[in-house]
C-alpha cells in the first residue's frame, strides 16, 4: 500500500513538473510565434544538412536553443539538443513531437 502511494505521488509530481516547464517555455514566447509547420520545416532543413549553421540558427531561434557563439563545435554536434528543443516547442504549440 505504501509503495502504491509513493508511486502515485511520484507520478503526480513528475507530471506537474513537466507541465510547469511547458508553461514556462510558453510564457517565454519563443514557441508561440511559430506554427508547427514552421518548426517542423526548420528542423527538417537542419536534419537534411546537419553541417549548416544557418539551418541550426533557424531552429535555435524558433525553439530557444542556445548556441555557443565562437565555439569550435560543428553544427552537427547540436543535433540531439536541437531535436529536443524542437520537440518542446512543438509540444508547447499542442503538436505531436518528432519521432
PyMOL commands that set and color helices and strands:
alter all, ss='L'
color gray80, all
select helices_A, chain A and resi 2-28+36-48+53-63+75-92
alter helices_A, ss='H'
color red, helices_A
deselect
rebuild
show_as cartoon
